[in-house]
Amino acid sequence: MAEVIFNKLEKVYSNGFKAVHGIDLKIAEGEFMVIVGPSGCAKSTTLRMLAGLETISGGEVRIGEKVVNNLAPKERGIAMVFQNYALYPHMTVRENLAFGLKLSKMPKDQIDRQVDEAAKILELDELLDRLPRQLSGGQAQRVAVGRAIVKKPDVFLFDEPLSNLDAKLRASMRIRISDLHKQLKKSGKPATTVYVTHDQTEAMTMGDRICVMKLGHIMQVDTPDNLYHKPKNMFVAGFIGAPEMNIRASKLVEKEGHLYLTIGDEFLPLSNVLEQKLAGHKNEDVFYGIRPEFVSVSDEPFTDGGCTGEMVRVENMGHEFFVYLKVANYELTARIPSDEAKPMIDKGLNRKVYFKFDMNKCHIFDAKTEQNLSL
């Protein structure tokens, strides 16, 4: 078991392109850290530098007490699970699980014990004599995870391991990998886990903490709950959450001694808490952010204020509807429970409706820095 530390970590390619910009990150012993971000944000490059599969241009990587910059992958105490499984096609499941241990000259009886133990944890007992071509995608991925477990590493590395699976299998494997981490922790054999994905559902459901990256920079490292409810900047606010947060340009305007947010040609009063936090920003250009579940929609005007928009389309998600409103020259998304939304939707689209925000849940971002002023 070991903590992982990135200290001013950089990656610059031979053509001068800087992929990773001096990032700092500390991953605690036994922690499940998810690194998430859009394609091209350098999350896999960062993982590969940790694994020793990519050279480090600057800074250092520590695993436990050791600086591992110049160590070969096999000397780092890591085990990696890839997106494409990388199973040997001519070997049975048992032979695939045992292969790395054989290379390390481990005694046969110990190899058998560790292979049987991993097979039991991942319910592979009945598949041990099959070849990879006889396995389903989910079974093959479990073998790939099992091959990492048998090594009993200090650090598990996962590089988009579920992206080749269908939605149902992805959900099943998410639970299995999370349960495996908890099981190892409970048994007193926890391993630090670093898991890279572009799928925010995986990130939010699996990670103890999540590191959000953009273009080789770390935007925020926090718990799933804090990332969702307390995003530090506009990028994190827009990236985390599905459907994504409504983020639109606005202005803070003072009227009769109070601050208002402009929504098209209308004004929404700030909550008392927001008004106090933003007192020094009156008449400034800002962006407001509100998650779709905090937008209320009605056929009738609200008694406590609100705005008007045109209901232009809806998406039926079964238990809820995503309702899209045209306001001025842009769209807002509202997330409405089915029972509440259906009577409105049955009256037809392309008509005027009323909406309001829960202003206690509204975020205000600086127009220049994109930092969250409401925290």
C-alpha positions as CSV (number, residue, x, y, z in Angstrom):
1,M,0.0,0.0,0.0
2,A,1.4,3.4,-0.9
3,E,0.4,7.0,-1.5
4,V,1.0,8.6,-4.9
5,I,2.4,12.1,-5.3
6,F,2.8,14.3,-8.4
7,N,5.0,17.2,-7.8
8,K,5.1,19.8,-10.6
9,L,4.7,17.0,-13.1
10,E,5.2,18.0,-16.8
11,K,5.1,16.4,-20.2
12,V,6.6,18.1,-23.2
13,Y,6.8,16.3,-26.5
14,S,9.7,16.5,-29.0
15,N,7.7,18.9,-31.2
16,G,7.5,21.3,-28.3
17,F,3.8,20.6,-27.5
18,K,3.3,20.8,-23.7
19,A,0.7,18.2,-22.7
20,V,0.9,18.4,-18.9
21,H,1.6,21.7,-17.2
22,G,3.3,21.2,-13.9
23,I,0.5,19.5,-12.0
24,D,0.5,18.8,-8.2
25,L,-1.6,16.0,-6.8
26,K,-1.5,13.8,-3.7
27,I,-3.4,10.5,-3.6
28,A,-3.7,9.0,-0.2
29,E,-2.9,5.4,0.7
30,G,-5.9,3.2,-0.2
31,E,-7.8,6.0,-1.9
32,F,-9.8,5.5,-5.1
33,M,-8.9,8.6,-7.2
34,V,-10.6,9.1,-10.5
35,I,-9.0,11.4,-13.1
36,V,-11.7,12.7,-15.5
37,G,-11.9,15.1,-18.3
38,P,-12.7,15.5,-22.0
39,S,-10.6,13.9,-24.8
40,G,-7.2,15.5,-25.1
41,C,-7.0,16.8,-21.5
42,A,-3.9,14.6,-20.9
43,K,-5.5,12.3,-18.3
44,S,-4.2,9.1,-19.9
45,T,-0.8,10.8,-20.5
46,T,-0.6,11.5,-16.8
47,L,-1.5,7.9,-15.9
48,R,1.1,6.6,-18.3
49,M,3.8,8.7,-16.7
50,L,2.8,7.3,-13.3
51,A,3.0,3.8,-14.9
52,G,6.4,4.3,-16.5
53,L,5.0,4.0,-20.0
54,E,5.7,7.6,-20.8
55,T,8.8,9.6,-20.0
56,I,8.5,12.5,-17.6
57,S,9.7,15.9,-18.8
58,G,9.8,17.7,-15.5
59,G,8.8,17.4,-11.8
60,E,8.6,14.0,-10.1
61,V,6.3,11.1,-9.3
62,R,6.5,9.4,-5.9
63,I,5.0,6.1,-5.0
64,G,5.4,5.7,-1.3
65,E,8.8,6.9,-0.3
66,K,10.4,6.3,-3.7
67,V,10.8,8.8,-6.6
68,V,10.0,6.5,-9.6
69,N,10.8,8.8,-12.5
70,N,13.5,6.6,-13.8
71,L,12.2,3.2,-12.6
72,A,10.9,0.6,-15.1
73,P,7.2,-0.2,-14.8
74,K,7.9,-3.6,-13.2
75,E,9.9,-1.9,-10.4
76,R,7.1,0.5,-9.4
77,G,4.8,-1.8,-7.6
78,I,1.9,-1.1,-9.9
79,A,-0.6,-3.2,-11.9
80,M,-2.4,-1.7,-14.9
81,V,-5.8,-2.5,-16.6
82,F,-6.1,-1.2,-20.1
83,Q,-9.1,-0.4,-22.3
84,N,-8.4,-3.3,-24.7
85,Y,-7.9,-6.1,-22.1
86,A,-4.6,-7.2,-23.7
87,L,-5.1,-10.9,-23.0
88,Y,-2.8,-13.5,-24.6
89,P,-5.2,-15.3,-27.1
90,H,-3.4,-18.6,-27.0
91,M,-3.4,-18.9,-23.2
92,T,-6.3,-20.0,-21.0
93,V,-7.8,-17.7,-18.4
94,R,-5.7,-19.4,-15.7
95,E,-2.5,-19.0,-17.7
96,N,-3.3,-15.4,-18.4
97,L,-3.8,-14.8,-14.7
98,A,-0.6,-16.6,-13.8
99,F,1.7,-15.3,-16.5
100,G,3.1,-12.2,-14.7
101,L,3.7,-14.2,-11.6
102,K,5.6,-16.9,-13.5
103,L,7.9,-14.2,-15.0
104,S,8.7,-13.0,-11.5
105,K,9.8,-16.6,-10.6
106,M,7.2,-17.1,-7.9
107,P,6.8,-20.7,-6.7
108,K,4.1,-22.6,-8.4
109,D,2.1,-23.4,-5.3
110,Q,2.0,-19.7,-4.4
111,I,1.0,-18.8,-8.0
112,D,-1.9,-21.3,-7.8
113,R,-3.0,-19.8,-4.5
114,Q,-3.1,-16.2,-5.7
115,V,-4.8,-17.2,-9.0
116,D,-7.5,-19.1,-7.2
117,E,-8.0,-16.2,-4.8
118,A,-8.4,-13.7,-7.6
119,A,-10.7,-16.0,-9.5
120,K,-12.9,-16.4,-6.5
121,I,-13.1,-12.6,-5.9
122,L,-14.1,-12.0,-9.5
123,E,-16.3,-15.1,-10.0
124,L,-14.0,-16.5,-12.7
125,D,-13.7,-20.0,-11.1
126,E,-15.7,-21.7,-13.9
127,L,-13.9,-19.8,-16.7
128,L,-10.3,-20.8,-15.8
129,D,-9.9,-23.3,-18.7
130,R,-11.4,-21.1,-21.4
131,L,-9.5,-19.2,-24.0
132,P,-10.1,-15.4,-24.4
133,R,-12.1,-15.9,-27.7
134,Q,-14.6,-18.0,-25.6
135,L,-15.3,-15.1,-23.2
136,S,-17.8,-12.2,-23.4
137,G,-16.6,-8.6,-23.2
138,G,-17.5,-8.4,-19.5
139,Q,-15.7,-11.7,-18.7
140,A,-12.6,-10.7,-20.6
141,Q,-12.5,-7.4,-18.6
142,R,-12.8,-9.3,-15.3
143,V,-9.8,-11.4,-16.4
144,A,-7.9,-8.3,-17.1
145,V,-8.8,-7.0,-13.6
146,G,-7.9,-10.4,-12.1
147,R,-4.5,-10.3,-13.7
148,A,-3.8,-7.0,-11.9
149,I,-5.1,-8.4,-8.6
150,V,-2.9,-11.5,-8.5
151,K,0.2,-9.2,-8.5
152,K,-1.0,-7.7,-5.2
153,P,0.4,-4.3,-6.2
154,D,0.7,-1.1,-4.2
155,V,-1.1,0.8,-6.8
156,F,-3.9,-0.2,-9.3
157,L,-4.0,1.8,-12.5
158,F,-7.1,1.7,-14.7
159,D,-7.1,3.4,-18.2
160,E,-10.7,3.7,-19.5
161,P,-11.2,0.0,-18.7
162,L,-15.0,0.0,-19.4
163,S,-15.2,2.1,-22.6
164,N,-15.5,-1.0,-24.9
165,L,-18.5,-2.5,-22.9
166,D,-22.2,-1.8,-23.5
167,A,-24.1,0.3,-21.1
168,K,-25.5,-2.6,-19.0
169,L,-22.1,-4.2,-18.7
170,R,-20.4,-0.9,-17.8
171,A,-22.9,-0.4,-14.9
172,S,-22.2,-4.0,-13.7
173,M,-18.4,-3.6,-13.9
174,R,-18.5,-0.2,-12.2
175,I,-20.1,-1.9,-9.2
176,R,-17.8,-4.9,-9.3
177,I,-14.6,-2.7,-9.4
178,S,-15.9,-0.5,-6.6
179,D,-16.9,-3.5,-4.5
180,L,-13.4,-5.0,-5.2
181,H,-11.7,-1.9,-3.8
182,K,-13.9,-1.9,-0.7
183,Q,-13.3,-5.7,-0.2
184,L,-9.5,-5.4,-0.4
185,K,-9.7,-2.4,2.0
186,K,-11.8,-4.4,4.4
187,S,-9.5,-7.4,4.3
188,G,-6.5,-5.3,5.3
189,K,-4.9,-5.4,1.8
190,P,-6.0,-2.1,0.3
191,A,-4.3,-0.8,-2.8
192,T,-4.3,2.8,-3.9
193,T,-6.3,3.1,-7.1
194,V,-6.0,5.6,-9.9
195,Y,-8.8,5.4,-12.5
196,V,-8.9,7.4,-15.7
197,T,-12.1,7.9,-17.6
198,H,-14.0,10.5,-19.7
199,D,-17.3,9.2,-18.4
200,Q,-18.5,11.4,-15.5
201,T,-21.0,8.7,-14.4
202,E,-18.1,6.4,-13.6
203,A,-16.2,9.2,-11.9
204,M,-19.2,10.3,-9.7
205,T,-20.2,6.8,-8.7
206,M,-16.7,5.3,-8.1
207,G,-14.3,7.9,-6.8
208,D,-13.5,8.7,-3.2
209,R,-12.2,11.9,-4.8
210,I,-12.2,13.1,-8.4
211,C,-9.5,15.1,-10.2
212,V,-11.0,17.1,-13.1
213,M,-8.5,18.0,-15.9
214,K,-8.6,20.4,-18.8
215,L,-5.8,20.8,-21.4
216,G,-3.1,19.4,-19.0
217,H,-4.1,21.5,-16.0
218,I,-6.0,20.4,-12.9
219,M,-9.2,22.3,-12.5
220,Q,-10.4,20.9,-9.2
221,V,-9.8,17.9,-6.9
222,D,-12.7,17.2,-4.6
223,T,-15.3,14.7,-3.5
224,P,-18.1,13.9,-6.0
225,D,-20.6,15.9,-3.8
226,N,-18.4,19.0,-3.7
227,L,-17.7,18.9,-7.5
228,Y,-21.4,18.8,-8.2
229,H,-22.6,21.3,-5.6
230,K,-19.5,23.5,-5.2
231,P,-17.7,23.7,-8.5
232,K,-14.7,26.1,-8.2
233,N,-15.0,27.3,-11.8
234,M,-17.1,27.4,-14.9
235,F,-15.4,24.4,-16.6
236,V,-16.0,22.0,-13.7
237,A,-19.6,23.3,-13.3
238,G,-20.3,22.6,-17.0
239,F,-18.4,19.3,-17.2
240,I,-19.9,17.6,-14.2
241,G,-23.6,16.8,-14.3
242,A,-26.0,15.4,-16.9
243,P,-27.8,17.2,-18.3
244,E,-25.2,19.8,-17.9
245,M,-25.6,23.0,-15.9
246,N,-27.3,25.9,-17.6
247,I,-24.5,28.5,-17.9
248,R,-25.3,31.8,-19.6
249,A,-23.9,35.4,-19.8
250,S,-25.6,37.9,-17.5
251,K,-25.1,41.0,-15.5
252,L,-25.4,41.9,-11.8
253,V,-27.6,45.0,-11.6
254,E,-28.5,47.1,-8.6
255,K,-32.1,48.2,-8.2
256,E,-33.5,49.9,-5.1
257,G,-30.6,48.8,-3.0
258,H,-30.7,45.2,-4.1
259,L,-28.8,43.0,-6.6
260,Y,-30.6,41.4,-9.5
261,L,-29.5,38.9,-12.2
262,T,-30.5,39.8,-15.7
263,I,-32.3,37.0,-17.6
264,G,-33.0,38.3,-21.1
265,D,-35.0,41.5,-20.5
266,E,-36.1,40.4,-17.0
267,F,-34.5,40.5,-13.6
268,L,-34.2,37.8,-10.9
269,P,-33.5,38.9,-7.3
270,L,-30.5,37.3,-5.7
271,S,-30.9,35.3,-2.4
272,N,-29.7,37.2,0.7
273,V,-26.7,34.9,1.0
274,L,-25.6,35.5,-2.7
275,E,-26.3,39.2,-2.4
276,Q,-23.9,39.5,0.6
277,K,-21.2,37.5,-1.2
278,L,-21.5,39.5,-4.4
279,A,-21.9,43.0,-2.9
280,G,-18.6,44.1,-4.5
281,H,-19.5,43.0,-8.0
282,K,-22.5,45.2,-8.8
283,N,-22.9,46.2,-12.5
284,E,-20.3,43.6,-13.5
285,D,-20.7,41.2,-16.4
286,V,-20.9,37.6,-15.0
287,F,-22.1,34.2,-16.0
288,Y,-24.9,32.5,-14.0
289,G,-25.1,28.8,-13.6
290,I,-28.1,26.8,-12.5
291,R,-28.6,23.0,-12.6
292,P,-31.7,21.8,-14.5
293,E,-33.3,20.3,-11.4
294,F,-33.4,23.7,-9.8
295,V,-35.4,25.3,-12.6
296,S,-39.2,25.2,-11.9
297,V,-41.7,25.5,-14.8
298,S,-45.4,26.3,-14.7
299,D,-48.3,27.2,-17.0
300,E,-49.3,29.9,-14.5
301,P,-47.2,32.9,-13.2
302,F,-45.3,32.3,-10.0
303,T,-46.5,34.4,-7.0
304,D,-42.9,35.0,-5.9
305,G,-41.5,36.3,-9.2
306,G,-40.0,34.5,-12.2
307,C,-39.5,34.9,-15.9
308,T,-41.2,33.7,-19.1
309,G,-39.9,31.5,-21.9
310,E,-41.1,29.4,-24.8
311,M,-41.3,25.6,-24.3
312,V,-39.6,24.4,-27.5
313,R,-38.9,20.7,-27.0
314,V,-38.9,17.9,-24.4
315,E,-37.1,14.6,-23.8
316,N,-38.9,11.8,-22.1
317,M,-36.5,10.0,-19.7
318,G,-39.3,7.8,-18.2
319,H,-39.3,9.0,-14.6
320,E,-38.6,12.6,-15.6
321,F,-38.7,15.0,-18.6
322,F,-36.0,17.3,-19.8
323,V,-37.9,20.5,-20.8
324,Y,-36.1,23.0,-23.1
325,L,-37.1,26.6,-22.8
326,K,-36.2,29.4,-25.3
327,V,-35.3,32.5,-23.4
328,A,-34.1,35.5,-25.4
329,N,-31.6,34.0,-27.9
330,Y,-30.6,30.9,-26.0
331,E,-32.1,27.7,-24.4
332,L,-32.4,26.7,-20.8
333,T,-32.9,23.1,-19.6
334,A,-35.3,22.2,-16.8
335,R,-35.4,18.7,-15.2
336,I,-39.0,18.0,-14.2
337,P,-40.6,14.9,-12.6
338,S,-42.9,13.1,-15.0
339,D,-46.1,13.6,-13.0
340,E,-45.5,17.3,-12.8
341,A,-44.3,17.8,-16.4
342,K,-46.9,15.7,-18.3
343,P,-49.9,18.0,-17.9
344,M,-47.9,20.9,-19.3
345,I,-46.5,18.9,-22.1
346,D,-49.9,17.5,-23.1
347,K,-50.9,21.1,-23.9
348,G,-48.4,21.3,-26.7
349,L,-45.0,22.9,-27.4
350,N,-44.0,26.3,-28.8
351,R,-46.0,28.3,-26.3
352,K,-45.3,30.6,-23.4
353,V,-44.6,29.2,-20.0
354,Y,-43.2,30.6,-16.7
355,F,-40.1,29.6,-15.0
356,K,-38.0,30.5,-11.9
357,F,-34.7,29.5,-10.4
358,D,-34.0,28.3,-6.9
359,M,-31.7,31.2,-6.2
360,N,-30.1,29.4,-3.2
361,K,-28.7,26.9,-5.8
362,C,-27.5,29.5,-8.3
363,H,-23.8,30.0,-9.1
364,I,-22.3,33.2,-10.3
365,F,-19.0,33.1,-12.2
366,D,-16.6,35.9,-12.9
367,A,-16.8,36.8,-16.7
368,K,-13.0,37.1,-17.0
369,T,-11.5,34.5,-14.6
370,E,-14.5,32.1,-14.8
371,Q,-14.0,31.4,-11.0
372,N,-17.1,30.8,-8.9
373,L,-17.9,34.0,-7.0
374,S,-20.7,32.4,-5.0
375,L,-18.5,30.0,-3.0
